[in-house]
Structures are given as C-alpha cells and as structure tokens.
Amino acid sequence: MSTIAQEAAEQAFEPDLIAAEAAAADFLKALGMRHDSEHLRATPGRMARAWAEMLTPRPFNLTTFPNDEGYDELVLARDIPFRSICEHHLLPFTGHACVGYLPGERVLGLSKLARVVEHFACRPQTQERLTKQTADWLQERLGAKAVGVVIRAEHSCMTLRGALATGSSTVTSTLLGTLRTDPSSRQEFLALAGC
C-alpha cells in the first residue's frame, strides 16, 4: 500500500470505544485492579477515550504558497512539542522537534511544520521512524532543496521501568538534500536547531 493510501486508511479508521472500554476493564482486572469502587468505576471508559485521543491525529491540509520573493535561506521551527507512544511498550514518549527546510518554488504555512510532526506522532511509533517520516514526507510534498528534522525526547519506557534512567533523553536527526551534502548548510541547520 502506498504511503498516501495508508495515511487515508488510517485517517478513515474510527476507534471502537465500546470495545476499547471493555478491553480496558479486562486489562485492569487481569492486573488485579478492581474497578468497581466509585473512584475507579469510570476508569475503563476514561482509558479508552484517552488512548483514542492520543492515537488520532487532527486532520490538516498542507498549505503552501508561491515563493515569489525567491527566499533561499533556512526556514526553521524549533521547540515543537509532541507526544507519541512507544510501539514496544505502549508507554508515552514526549519531547520537542526542530523542523526546517530550504525552500524551492513554494514555501510552507509555518503551522504545518508542527502539524506534520503531530500527524506521525499520533500512532505507536519509534523516535527514529518519526524523525525520518517527518523529513521524508516534507521532502516529497514540498519539493524543498533540503529538509532537516531533529527530535529530542524522553521515553517513559526507559525512565519509569527497565533502566530507570530518569532525566535521560534521546536525540535523532534526519538531514536531506543540501543539509546532508553541504557541510556549511548542515552546520548552520544544527546550530539553529540548538544541537
């Protein structure tokens, strides 16, 4: 299935909140948690709605405009907050993304840089894939001379369990076009990104 067809299929999916609530109740029961008290009675429903919200990206249109001025310097949005779910433990990871590009014939509506990050973050994910998907998607649709994405995140699957590495963060990057091939462009992007 092509990326566009896969995205359309994912966006068309409506969560089954009734089944999710029943599964959440079974999950809590399997972990030895009774949810028949007044405090926990509505927890399975709240869990189902919370997970549906976290895994459903908001729709958006990629708004671009002609680059009439011939702008040929970096356009960069820093500190874009995001949250995602680790596909290995289904625990959240949160952080900030820096997304930039060198315009070609068109420039992008600035809010769309954040929307693309959110679009790919709203699914079970790895940070490496999230970084690459964001960059590839922008490169493919924008026809930019270069695209760069740097993501720094804290993974609760690493801080709340397992290694218990509280305060640790993971940094990933994808550089395409001249940001990958030209050392001075790469250095400028990484400096602006705060790396």
VEXBA-889702 format. One record per residue (C-alpha): x negated, y, z; residue number from 1. Coordinates in pm, whole numbers, always signed. Example, Ala and Ser with C-alpha at 12.3 -4.5 7.8 and 13.67 -1.06 7.14 Angstrom:
BEGIN
+--------+--------+--------+-----+
!      u !      v !      w !   i !
+--------+--------+--------+-----+
!  -1230 !   -450 !   +780 !   1 !
!  -1367 !   -106 !   +714 !   2 !
+--------+--------+--------+-----+
REM end
This chain:
BEGIN
+--------+--------+--------+-----+
!      u !      v !      w !   i !
+--------+--------+--------+-----+
!     +0 !     +0 !     +0 !   1 !
!   -140 !   +344 !    -88 !   2 !
!   -212 !   +596 !   +188 !   3 !
!    +77 !   +818 !    +77 !   4 !
!   +321 !   +525 !    +62 !   5 !
!   +201 !   +403 !   +402 !   6 !
!   +248 !   +751 !   +553 !   7 !
!   +601 !   +772 !   +410 !   8 !
!   +687 !   +431 !   +555 !   9 !
!   +551 !   +531 !   +897 !  10 !
!   +742 !   +861 !   +895 !  11 !
!  +1066 !   +686 !   +797 !  12 !
!  +1044 !   +446 !  +1096 !  13 !
!  +1284 !   +524 !  +1378 !  14 !
!  +1192 !   +377 !  +1718 !  15 !
!  +1441 !   +134 !  +1870 !  16 !
!  +1469 !   +297 !  +2213 !  17 !
!  +1714 !    +35 !  +2346 !  18 !
!  +1475 !   -250 !  +2267 !  19 !
!  +1179 !    -45 !  +2396 !  20 !
!  +1359 !    +22 !  +2725 !  21 !
!  +1437 !   -349 !  +2769 !  22 !
!  +1074 !   -437 !  +2691 !  23 !
!   +951 !   -175 !  +2940 !  24 !
!  +1176 !   -324 !  +3209 !  25 !
!  +1038 !   -672 !  +3131 !  26 !
!   +683 !   -535 !  +3136 !  27 !
!   +728 !   -376 !  +3479 !  28 !
!   +890 !   -693 !  +3611 !  29 !
!   +603 !   -906 !  +3474 !  30 !
!   +358 !   -685 !  +3664 !  31 !
!   +552 !   -743 !  +3988 !  32 !
!   +715 !   -399 !  +3998 !  33 !
!  +1077 !   -383 !  +4098 !  34 !
!  +1261 !   -102 !  +3925 !  35 !
!  +1597 !   -131 !  +4097 !  36 !
!  +1531 !   +146 !  +4352 !  37 !
!  +1670 !   +493 !  +4295 !  38 !
!  +1319 !   +624 !  +4218 !  39 !
!  +1235 !   +361 !  +3955 !  40 !
!  +1576 !   +274 !  +3810 !  41 !
!  +1539 !   +508 !  +3511 !  42 !
!  +1167 !   +441 !  +3462 !  43 !
!  +1202 !   +190 !  +3173 !  44 !
!  +1406 !   +444 !  +2973 !  45 !
!  +1162 !   +723 !  +3052 !  46 !
!   +873 !   +496 !  +2946 !  47 !
!  +1043 !   +413 !  +2616 !  48 !
!  +1113 !   +779 !  +2537 !  49 !
!   +762 !   +888 !  +2638 !  50 !
!   +593 !   +628 !  +2418 !  51 !
!   +823 !   +708 !  +2125 !  52 !
!   +734 !  +1077 !  +2163 !  53 !
!   +359 !  +1006 !  +2181 !  54 !
!   +368 !   +785 !  +1873 !  55 !
!   +587 !  +1003 !  +1649 !  56 !
!   +414 !  +1290 !  +1464 !  57 !
!   +611 !  +1600 !  +1381 !  58 !
!   +671 !  +1639 !  +1007 !  59 !
!   +491 !  +1918 !   +825 !  60 !
!   +419 !  +2041 !   +474 !  61 !
!    +63 !  +2109 !   +366 !  62 !
!    +83 !  +2481 !   +287 !  63 !
!   -192 !  +2609 !    +56 !  64 !
!   -243 !  +2942 !   -115 !  65 !
!   -449 !  +3051 !   -417 !  66 !
!   -800 !  +3157 !   -320 !  67 !
!   -757 !  +3487 !   -509 !  68 !
!  -1044 !  +3655 !   -324 !  69 !
!  -1284 !  +3375 !   -410 !  70 !
!  -1364 !  +3317 !    -43 !  71 !
!  -1664 !  +3080 !    -34 !  72 !
!  -1761 !  +3062 !   +335 !  73 !
!  -1655 !  +2818 !   +603 !  74 !
!  -1301 !  +2824 !   +740 !  75 !
!  -1307 !  +2657 !  +1080 !  76 !
!  -1054 !  +2592 !  +1357 !  77 !
!  -1214 !  +2500 !  +1690 !  78 !
!  -1083 !  +2352 !  +2012 !  79 !
!   -772 !  +2194 !  +1858 !  80 !
!   -624 !  +1993 !  +2147 !  81 !
!   -495 !  +1646 !  +2070 !  82 !
!   -388 !  +1327 !  +2239 !  83 !
!   -385 !   +978 !  +2100 !  84 !
!   -354 !   +618 !  +2211 !  85 !
!   -646 !   +373 !  +2210 !  86 !
!   -538 !    +83 !  +1991 !  87 !
!   -736 !   -166 !  +2201 !  88 !
!   -580 !    -96 !  +2545 !  89 !
!   -285 !   +132 !  +2459 !  90 !
!   -419 !   +391 !  +2701 !  91 !
!   -440 !   +761 !  +2614 !  92 !
!   -746 !   +945 !  +2496 !  93 !
!   -747 !  +1322 !  +2483 !  94 !
!   -980 !  +1587 !  +2357 !  95 !
!  -1047 !  +1864 !  +2111 !  96 !
!  -1116 !  +1864 !  +1740 !  97 !
!  -1306 !  +2109 !  +1526 !  98 !
!  -1194 !  +2103 !  +1163 !  99 !
!  -1348 !  +2313 !   +888 ! 100 !
!  -1376 !  +2334 !   +511 ! 101 !
!  -1536 !  +2528 !   +228 ! 102 !
!  -1251 !  +2645 !     +4 ! 103 !
!  -1229 !  +2571 !   -364 ! 104 !
!   -943 !  +2716 !   -566 ! 105 !
!   -699 !  +2706 !   -274 ! 106 !
!   -702 !  +2795 !    +96 ! 107 !
!   -501 !  +2619 !   +364 ! 108 !
!   -249 !  +2764 !   +608 ! 109 !
!   -454 !  +2764 !   +931 ! 110 !
!   -196 !  +2585 !  +1148 ! 111 !
!   -217 !  +2289 !   +910 ! 112 !
!   -568 !  +2203 !  +1034 ! 113 !
!   -416 !  +2129 !  +1375 ! 114 !
!   -114 !  +1954 !  +1220 ! 115 !
!   -334 !  +1711 !  +1026 ! 116 !
!   -517 !  +1613 !  +1346 ! 117 !
!   -183 !  +1560 !  +1523 ! 118 !
!    -49 !  +1360 !  +1228 ! 119 !
!   -325 !  +1100 !  +1254 ! 120 !
!   -349 !  +1109 !  +1634 ! 121 !
!    +17 !  +1007 !  +1683 ! 122 !
!    -45 !   +636 !  +1642 ! 123 !
!   -256 !   +365 !  +1804 ! 124 !
!   -598 !   +478 !  +1696 ! 125 !
!   -975 !   +476 !  +1732 ! 126 !
!  -1161 !   +804 !  +1755 ! 127 !
!  -1388 !   +709 !  +1468 ! 128 !
!  -1093 !   +641 !  +1238 ! 129 !
!   -910 !   +956 !  +1350 ! 130 !
!  -1215 !  +1165 !  +1258 ! 131 !
!  -1256 !  +1005 !   +916 ! 132 !
!   -885 !  +1001 !   +830 ! 133 !
!   -854 !  +1373 !   +906 ! 134 !
!  -1154 !  +1463 !   +689 ! 135 !
!  -1063 !  +1231 !   +401 ! 136 !
!   -700 !  +1347 !   +394 ! 137 !
!   -800 !  +1714 !   +379 ! 138 !
!  -1065 !  +1650 !   +114 ! 139 !
!   -821 !  +1454 !   -101 ! 140 !
!   -536 !  +1704 !    -81 ! 141 !
!   -725 !  +2031 !    -67 ! 142 !
!   -995 !  +1976 !   -326 ! 143 !
!  -1237 !  +2160 !    -97 ! 144 !
!  -1610 !  +2187 !   -169 ! 145 !
!  -1671 !  +2043 !   +177 ! 146 !
!  -1482 !  +1924 !   +485 ! 147 !
!  -1614 !  +1871 !   +836 ! 148 !
!  -1447 !  +1723 !  +1143 ! 149 !
!  -1599 !  +1688 !  +1490 ! 150 !
!  -1396 !  +1533 !  +1771 ! 151 !
!  -1488 !  +1518 !  +2140 ! 152 !
!  -1259 !  +1307 !  +2360 ! 153 !
!  -1227 !  +1140 !  +2696 ! 154 !
!  -1095 !   +784 !  +2681 ! 155 !
!   -893 !   +665 !  +2979 ! 156 !
!   -967 !   +305 !  +2877 ! 157 !
!  -1327 !   +393 !  +2973 ! 158 !
!  -1264 !   +625 !  +3267 ! 159 !
!   -969 !   +461 !  +3450 ! 160 !
!  -1070 !    +95 !  +3404 ! 161 !
!  -1364 !   -114 !  +3288 ! 162 !
!  -1678 !   +102 !  +3304 ! 163 !
!  -1505 !   +364 !  +3525 ! 164 !
!  -1720 !   +627 !  +3354 ! 165 !
!  -1526 !   +928 !  +3485 ! 166 !
!  -1611 !  +1251 !  +3306 ! 167 !
!  -1775 !  +1085 !  +3007 ! 168 !
!  -1682 !  +1194 !  +2657 ! 169 !
!  -1733 !  +1056 !  +2308 ! 170 !
!  -1824 !  +1271 !  +2007 ! 171 !
!  -1762 !  +1166 !  +1646 ! 172 !
!  -1812 !  +1353 !  +1321 ! 173 !
!  -1738 !  +1321 !   +952 ! 174 !
!  -1903 !  +1557 !   +703 ! 175 !
!  -1806 !  +1552 !   +335 ! 176 !
!  -1929 !  +1740 !    +28 ! 177 !
!  -2195 !  +2004 !    +79 ! 178 !
!  -2162 !  +1978 !   +458 ! 179 !
!  -2311 !  +1632 !   +418 ! 180 !
!  -2566 !  +1700 !   +144 ! 181 !
!  -2691 !  +2054 !   +221 ! 182 !
!  -2891 !  +2081 !   +548 ! 183 !
!  -2825 !  +2455 !   +595 ! 184 !
!  -2446 !  +2413 !   +544 ! 185 !
!  -2446 !  +2119 !   +785 ! 186 !
!  -2637 !  +2321 !  +1045 ! 187 !
!  -2402 !  +2618 !  +1008 ! 188 !
!  -2094 !  +2398 !  +1050 ! 189 !
!  -2232 !  +2216 !  +1356 ! 190 !
!  -2338 !  +2546 !  +1515 ! 191 !
!  -1992 !  +2700 !  +1460 ! 192 !
!  -1832 !  +2378 !  +1586 ! 193 !
!  -2030 !  +2412 !  +1909 ! 194 !
!  -2234 !  +2096 !  +1863 ! 195 !
+--------+--------+--------+-----+
REM end
